[in-house]
Amino acid sequence: MLPDFEELAAHDPRYSAKAYRILMLAIGEAGDGESDHVSSFDIMTSFKNLVLNVFGPMAFTVVRQLGVHSTDDLGEMMRNLVEHKYVRKGKGDNYDDFNDGFDFETEFLGPFLPRED
């Protein structure tokens, strides 16, 4: 069971408690089962896949309503999770690795736009 993250959301109101829950689920799904470490790329990919699978065509709207507008925000959320001891940061981990990971509009809206054939 995941924590409710209300205290974390109160500490940094840019992101909702639901956004942290989704990110924590994505972190859990990103692991390969053999290592405790999950790369920023794996977290971003898992977040994108989870959001698309759960929210479908509403993915872009939902993440924006939760305060997440770019992968840079995922890095900031990871910083908060580490500072509040929900997750650990590895030696080689850098929050900047989340910067410009992928374009939310392209990834969350693109799959649902009509194709130009």
C-alpha positions as CSV (number, residue, x, y, z in Angstrom):
1,M,0.0,0.0,0.0
2,L,1.3,3.4,-1.0
3,P,1.4,6.3,1.5
4,D,-1.1,9.1,0.8
5,F,1.6,11.7,0.0
6,E,-0.6,14.5,1.3
7,E,2.2,15.9,3.5
8,L,4.6,15.8,0.6
9,A,2.0,17.7,-1.6
10,A,1.6,20.2,1.1
11,H,5.4,20.7,1.3
12,D,5.6,21.4,-2.5
13,P,2.1,22.2,-3.8
14,R,3.2,22.2,-7.4
15,Y,2.4,18.5,-7.5
16,S,-0.7,16.7,-6.1
17,A,-0.5,13.7,-3.9
18,K,-2.0,11.7,-6.8
19,A,0.9,12.7,-9.0
20,Y,3.3,11.2,-6.4
21,R,1.3,8.0,-6.2
22,I,1.4,7.6,-9.9
23,L,5.2,8.3,-10.0
24,M,5.8,5.7,-7.2
25,L,3.8,3.1,-9.1
26,A,5.9,3.9,-12.2
27,I,9.1,3.5,-10.2
28,G,7.9,0.1,-8.9
29,E,7.0,-1.0,-12.4
30,A,10.3,0.3,-13.9
31,G,12.5,-2.1,-11.9
32,D,13.9,-5.3,-13.4
33,G,13.6,-7.3,-10.2
34,E,17.3,-7.9,-10.1
35,S,18.5,-4.5,-8.9
36,D,17.2,-1.9,-6.5
37,H,18.4,0.8,-8.8
38,V,16.1,2.3,-11.5
39,S,17.4,4.8,-14.0
40,S,15.8,8.1,-14.8
41,F,15.1,6.8,-18.4
42,D,13.4,3.7,-17.0
43,I,11.3,5.9,-14.6
44,M,10.2,8.2,-17.4
45,T,9.4,5.4,-19.7
46,S,7.4,3.6,-17.0
47,F,5.6,6.8,-16.1
48,K,4.6,7.4,-19.7
49,N,3.4,3.9,-20.2
50,L,1.5,3.8,-17.0
51,V,-0.3,7.1,-17.6
52,L,-1.1,6.1,-21.2
53,N,-2.5,2.7,-20.1
54,V,-4.6,4.1,-17.3
55,F,-5.8,7.4,-18.7
56,G,-5.7,6.8,-22.5
57,P,-6.8,9.8,-24.4
58,M,-7.1,11.8,-21.2
59,A,-3.5,11.3,-20.2
60,F,-2.2,14.7,-21.2
61,T,-5.1,16.5,-19.4
62,V,-4.8,14.4,-16.3
63,V,-1.1,14.8,-15.8
64,R,-1.4,18.6,-16.3
65,Q,-4.2,18.8,-13.7
66,L,-2.0,16.9,-11.3
67,G,0.8,19.5,-11.8
68,V,3.1,17.5,-14.0
69,H,3.9,19.4,-17.2
70,S,7.2,17.9,-18.3
71,T,9.8,15.3,-17.4
72,D,11.6,18.1,-15.6
73,D,8.7,18.0,-13.1
74,L,9.4,14.3,-12.6
75,G,12.9,15.2,-11.6
76,E,11.7,17.7,-9.1
77,M,9.2,15.2,-7.8
78,M,12.1,12.6,-7.4
79,R,14.1,15.3,-5.5
80,N,11.1,15.6,-3.1
81,L,10.7,11.9,-2.7
82,V,14.4,11.5,-1.9
83,E,14.5,14.5,0.5
84,H,11.5,13.0,2.4
85,K,13.1,9.5,2.3
86,Y,10.4,7.7,0.2
87,V,13.2,6.6,-2.2
88,R,17.0,6.6,-2.2
89,K,19.3,8.3,-4.6
90,G,22.1,6.3,-6.1
91,K,25.7,7.7,-6.4
92,G,25.4,8.3,-10.2
93,D,21.8,9.6,-10.1
94,N,21.2,13.2,-11.2
95,Y,17.9,15.0,-11.2
96,D,19.0,16.8,-14.3
97,D,18.8,13.4,-16.2
98,F,15.0,14.0,-16.2
99,N,15.3,17.3,-18.1
100,D,13.8,17.2,-21.6
101,G,13.3,13.4,-21.4
102,F,10.3,13.5,-23.8
103,D,7.6,16.0,-24.9
104,F,4.4,15.4,-23.0
105,E,2.2,16.8,-25.8
106,T,3.8,14.5,-28.4
107,E,3.7,11.4,-26.2
108,F,0.4,11.8,-24.5
109,L,-1.7,13.4,-27.3
110,G,0.1,12.0,-30.4
111,P,-1.1,8.4,-30.1
112,F,-4.7,9.6,-30.2
113,L,-4.6,12.1,-33.0
114,P,-5.9,11.1,-36.4
115,R,-3.3,9.7,-38.7
116,E,-2.4,11.6,-41.9
117,D,-2.6,8.9,-44.6
